[in-house]
Each structure stands twice: as C-alpha cells, then as structure tokens.
Amino acid sequence: MTEASPLEGFLALASSATGKAMEHTIKQVIEHKGIFVFAELLEHPSVQKFGSQSPENRKWVDLLRVFAFGTLGDFRQSASSLPPLSESAEKKLKLLTLVSMASRARQVSYSDLRSSLCISTDLELEALLIEALYAELIEGKLDQEARCLDVTSTFGRDVRPEEIREMREFLSQWNKRTQAALNAVQKTVEDQEGLHAKFTKTQKQAAEQARKMKYFLRDRRSQDRGDGFGSHAPPPGPGGGGGGKLSMRDLQQNVRVKPIQSVMGDVMQPQGDDAPEAGG
C-alpha cells in the first residue's frame, strides 16, 4: 500500500481554513521537514480565494509561491513584501535552492553554492549538502579536494506553467532528433542486409563456378589418360614431317575420337586362347 503524502492532510485542512487558520496552515507546510512540493496547495481554490481577500493574505500566498518555484535569492529580493522566515523555513528554502542549482549542472562549485545559499564556510555548506543527500533531494558526492558537488540526479521540484510549455517544446525537438537517428539506423541496417544478401549470392555463384571447374578438370584428366597423349607422336605438320604443332581442331578431334578408337580396338583384339598362333 502506498504511503500517503504529508501534504494530503494539509490539503484537507485548507478546504475549510480561513483567515489566521489558513496562515497557520501555510506556515506549517513550508516548515514541514517532509514536504518539498507546494504547487497543489498553491493552486487549491481555498488558498486562491484566501489570497484575493486582502494584501496581507496575498503575502502568504506569494511566500508559498516562492517555496514552490523560487529560491533563496528570490525571497531576498522580495523580503520586504513577504512574511519573515523562521529558521526551519529558511533552511528548507536553502535546500530547495540547492536542488535547483544541482538540477542545472552536473558539477557545482562550493563557491557558487556558498554565494547562492548565503553560507560563510565550507563546513556549514557540507553539513547542508549531507542533509540534502540523506533526504534524497540530490544524489551525488562531495569532492572536498576540488571543492565541488558532483551531481548524479535531483529531486523534482514543482514546475511553473510556462516551464511546462518549454518542456513540451524540448521533448518535441528531442523526439524529432531521436526519430531521425532511428531512421538513420534503420537505413544502415537495410543497407547492411542488402550487402549481406549480395555477398551471399556472390558466394553461391563462386561455389557453383568452383564446382563446375572441378568437374571440368576431372573430365579433362580422364580424357588425357584415355587418349594416350603421352604415348602418341603429334600429327605431322604441313610438310609431312613429324613434330608439327597441333591445331585446335586436331586437338578437339584427338580428344573426342581417339578414346573411342582405342576402346573399340581393345574390344576387337583377341585375348588369351582366342588369339591366332604365330605363323598359323
């Protein structure tokens, strides 16, 4: 079962709170150690109605807005028109400011943090950073040698309505870039598949040519052994003498006809006892 958010109880209180009771509800929320999102309470109809009733009430709603979207610097700029902060509320606003700074950079220097958080020493700053780490508002590590905070991730603060439009535009552009990258990858895959198919076809053609060549050479060797090229003198040349060069036609006749003549001669030649006696 999901644990209920601490803010839900204050939302129920805000539904019926008015005047000082609403002031007290807002003050409790901004000081609560477990509440770091405020937009839902800020947009509550009862809170909006409360803020419209008087300038004094508006101050409390504006203070709640600083905790929802702003930083310690924003509070200091408008401090004269806002209710004062208690010590616990000021620490929470420092933690929220820290989250905002860490969400914009992977590494934040101690000097920038101390300036934005109005902290005078590294020791005090590191105590606040450790508190933020334990509260899981940020994830990262302290680099004391380099005097910086290395950020892995941060807690998600409330988002202003205008920031939602910016986020939508950013995500839309990101989606277009991602789709373009996917299309490029798909084309590369298709090209590789085409090359693979062509390579496979070439391999098969080469294998078929090798097979045909193998049978051709085997037949040639059989013919060479059968026609007795090595034991017959070459046919006479044009002058009637031996040693003339073989023409392609002579070679073709020799290859095709001689084996048949040899075989027929062997068949007709008497063997063994059937052979005629010498001088008979």
N, C-alpha and C positions, 0 to 999 in steps of 0.2 A: 504494500500500500504506500502511495506517495505521501511524503510528509508535507503538511500544509505550510505555505509561506507565512512568515510572521506578519507580512503586510496585510493578509486577508482579514485578520482581526481588526486592524485599524480602518480598513475599508468599511467594515460593518459599523464601526463607531462613527465614521464620517457621515454615514447615511442619515443619522439623526442628530449630529452635533451642530451647534450654532454658537456664535459669539466666542466667549472665552473657552468653551469646551472644544471648539474647532481649533483655536490657537494651541491649546494644550495637546490636541491630537497631532497636529503638525510638528510641534516641538518634540514630542515623544518619538515620532517616526524618524526625524533627522538625527536624533541621538541614539537610536536603537543600534546595537552592535551587529545585528544580523540582517539589517535592511540596507541594500545598496542600489535599489531601483525605486523610482518615485513617480514615474510618469502616470501610472494607473491611478494613483491617489490625486495627482495634479489635475488629471482630466475628469475626475469624479464630479458629477453635476452639483453636489452639495458644496464641494470646495470652490468650484467656479462661482456659484451663487454667493458664497461667503466672501470671496474676493471682490465682488462687484458692489458690495453693500457699503463700503467705506474705504478711504485711503489707508487707514490703519490695518484693516483686514487685507488690503492689497499687498502690504509689505510682507505679510506672512506667506501669501501665495507666491510672491516674487522670490522669497527666500527658498521656498520649496522648489521653484524652477531652477535656481542656481544649483541645488543639490542634484536635480535630475540631469541637467545638461551642462552645467558650468564647472568652473574651477575656483581655486582659492584666489587667483588673480581677478576673476570676475567679481567675486564677493568684495574684495578690497576696493575695486573701482566704484562700487555702488554701496559701500558700507554705510554711508550717511543716510540712505533711504531704506535700509533694511534693519530688521531686529538684530541685536548683538548675538554673537555665537557663544555658547558655553564651551568649556574646554573639550568635552567629548565630541561636540558637534564640529569644532574646528579640526580635531584630529581626523574625523571621518571625511571632512572635505579635503583634507590633505591626502588621504588615501585615495579618494576619488580622482583628485588631480594627478596623483601618481599613475593611476590606471590609464588616464587619458594620455599622458606623456608616453607611457610604455606601449600603448597601442599604436603609436605613430612611428616608432623606431625599434629596431632590433637591439640597439645598444644606446643607453642613455648615460651621460657622464654625471658624476657626483656633483660637479659644479652647476650644471643645468638644473638638476633636481633640487639642490640646496637653494638656488635662486628662486625657483618657482614655488617651492614649498616654504620659503622663509625660515630655513633651518640653518643654524650657525656652525655646526660641527659635523664632521663625518660620522662620529659616534652616534649622535642623535639621529642622523639620516639612516644609518644602518639599522638602528632599532626599529624605525618606521618601516623600512624595507622588509625586515624579518617578519614583522607583524602582518604585512600585506601578503607575504609568501605563505604564512601559516593560515591566513584567512582565505587562501586560494583566490585572491584577487589578481595576482600575477603568478606566472610560472617562469623561473629563470634562476640565475645565480649571481651572487655578488663577486665582482673581481676587484679585490682590495688593492692589488698591485697596480692595475690600470685605473683604479678609482672610477668604476662604471658598473652599471647594471646590464647584464646580458639577458635579454627578454626572449622567452620561448613562446608564451601566449599570455593573454589577459582576459579578465572577466569582462563581459559585455555590458556596457552602461546603456542607459536609456538613449534613444535616438530621436533627434529633432525631426519634425515632419519634412523640412526642406532637405535634410540629410537622407531621408528615405528616397526622395526623387533622385538624388545624386547616386545613391547606391544602386538604384534600378538602372540608371544610365550606365554605370560602371559594369554591372553584371551583364547588361545587354551587349556592351562592347566586348567584354570578356567572352561571352557566348559566341559572338561572331568570329573572334580570333581562334577560339577553340574549334569551331566548325571548320574554319579554313584549314587549320592544322590537320584535323581528321580527314578532310578531303584530300589533302596532300599525301597523307599516309596511305589512304585507300588507293590513290593513283599509283603510288610506289609499289604497293602490294600487287596491283593488277599488272603493272609493267614487269615485275619480277616473275609473276605467274606466266606471262606471255613468253618471257625469255626462257623460263624453265621448260615450257612446252616445246619451244623451238629447239632447245638443246636436246631434249628427249627424242624429238623427231630426227634430228641430225645423228644422234647416237644409233638409232634404229637403222637409218639409211646406211651408216658406216658399217654396222654389223652385217647388214644384208650384202653390201658390196664385198666385205671380207669373206662371207660365206661363199658367194659366187666365185671369187678369186680362188678360194681353197679348192673348190670342185674343178675349176678350170685347170689349175696347176696339177691336180691329181690326174685328170684325164690326159693332160699332156705327157706326164711321166709314164702313164700306161701305154700311150701311143709310141713314145720313144723306145720303150722296152720291147714293144711288139714288132716295130718295123725294122729293127736292126740297123739304125743309122750308123752305129759304131762299126759294123762288120761289112758294110757295102761301100764300094767306092762311089764317089759322086758321079753323076751322069756326065757324059762327055760334053765338052764345050762346043762352041760353034765350029771349031776347026777339026772336030772329030777326035781330038786327044782327050785323055782323062784330065782330071783336075780342074775342069771348068766350074764356074760359080753356079750355084743353084738359083734358079729364078723362083719367085714367089709361087708361080703356077706349078713348077716342078715340085716344090716343097709340098704344096697342097695335095698334088696327086700322090706323092710319095707317102704322105701321112695317111691318106684315106684308102689308097689301093693296095699298097704293099702288105699291110697286115692281113687283108682278105686273101691275097695270093699265097702268102706264107701258110695261112691256116688251111687252105684248100690243098696245097702241096703236101702238107703233113697228113691230111686225111687220105689222099690218094696214094701215098707212099706205102708199099707193103711192109709189114712189120713181122719179125720173128720167123716162123716156119713158112709163111706165105711168100717170103722173098725168094726170087729166082736164083738158082745156083749159078755161080760164075761159069761162063762158057757153055751153059746148057742150051 
